[in-house]
Amino acid sequence: MKSQATNFFQPPGEPHEGTLDAVLNRVVHASADLALRVSGDGVIEEVFRRGVFESEGLDVWVGRPWAETVIPDTREKVGQLLADADRAGMARERQVNHLLPGGREVPVGYKLIALGPNEGFLAIGTNLQPLSDLQRQLIEAQQALERDYWRLRQVETRYRLLFQRSIEAVLLLEASTFKVLDANRAAGRVFGVPARKLSGNTFPDDAPLDAEVRDEVRSHLIGVRDRGRSETLTISFAGGETWRMEASLIREERDGVLLVHLSDVEERRGRSDHPRGVDVLRLLQQAPDAYVVTDRSARILIANRAFLQLVQMNSEEDILGQSLGRWLGRPGADLTVLLTNLEKFGEVRLFPTTIYSSLDLESDVEISAVLTEDQEPPCIGITIRNVSRRIGSGEPTTSREVFEALENMTGQVGKVSLKELVQNTVALVEEHFIEAALNLTDGNRTAAAEILGVSRQSLYTKLRRYDVDAPDPS
């Protein structure tokens, strides 16, 4: 038996061609990347290897338990293979991870065959590393697709925001049929209908134009579709308004899309001396004060360079989709107060708070914000002014009052005990900060409690103790 074990994996064509060992030998050479002859108690007696395993010194496995050649996480599978083969004569394929003598970890799929009573087992293994590499590449590709998807969503969000906020009418037409694919609100005002109702219509067929003008516009669009660009065309609507029309072709896989831009002639004539002709978005990008546009939950859609400098981030892409509260000194309280007041009043002016940059640089700021609900989706425009270096005009009146009250208490030294002086001072300072928190939150007790870090019940108790008047939010 021992002599058979030592030459079981001899190359095909050598002696014992008619024996069962020779048949199994051929099967192993034809189908296995790595094969082991294992004793009944799981000790490796012989090793066959080819391909990537040929250069590995696997002879050191001979005489060692099979389970010791795999990583700890897959040793249980070796035991299951041996138990299944001992019971049924064969074990279904299971994957184990070998730790090769060179330190490399390689996944191998093994099938186990019982060779006969007291003759041990034959483990036929297939190298699963190529499959593992393919799975890893697939996961990386999926993650890359996910990143690209969210990047495109961010680009689409910015496009929709700019498209809908444009003060001039814009239409997107299917180049082959001139059907309206999209239109902004300004286009809806030009045609006298909601912008969403323009989708599916045909331009200029469904526009309020005279027949001659309609034919001229159609010919103009056909020329743009053929040449890719055109000169400006002046058209008159049936109601008497005169508009300048500019069109250009955006090439896509098939016929492409026509971008049609309509501007009021009278408005253009006065743009040279009218502030509406200024590129507002470009000015905001270069403004010295930080400016951001967020959605209704304060997730950032657009940010200018001053805001990036304030929070010490490298690029706009790093902050898009992030909550503004990430950089606020009291993210839970301040953001709640800001959003609550925007929902209630539509705007907030000179809201004092603190911004902490990504490098923990602290800046005192004032926030002014406005909520625009007349567009889809609603968004918030926020201006953030850094007041850390502002030269003050003196101490606030409330601070002077506290200072004067403390000076008066100093005059009571020797007249009352130290314990009573401390209690009175604590009460004075506590009352001062409660009033400051209520002023900051416009009397909202819930928000004031969050800012002060106390429960609402505790705040109510202190309000009664100091007879501080604050409106109940309920």
Secondary structure, 3 states (H helix, E strand, C coil): CHHHHHCCCCCCCCCCCCCHHHHHHHHHHHHCCEEEEECCCCEEEEEEECHHHCCCCHHHHCCCEHHHHECHHHHHHHHHHHHHHHHHCEEEEEEEEEECCCCCEEEEEEEEEECCCCCCEEEEEEECHHHHHHHHHHHHHHHHHHHHHHHHHHHHHHHHHHHHHCCCEEEEEECCCCEEEEECHHHHHHHCCCHHHHCCCECCCCCCECHHHHHHHHHHHHHHHHHCECCCEEEEECCCCEEEEEEEEECCCCCCEEEEEEEEHHHHHCHHHCHHHCCHHHHHHHCCCEEEEEECCCEEEEECHHHHHHHCCCCHHHCCCCEHHHHECCHHHHHHHHHHHHHHHCEEEEEEEEEECCCCCEEEEEEEEEEECCCCCCEEEEEEEECCCCCCCCCCHHHHHHHHHHHHHHCCECCECHHHHHHHHHHHHHHHHHHHHHHHCCCCHHHHHHHHCCCHHHHHHHHHHHCCCCCCCC
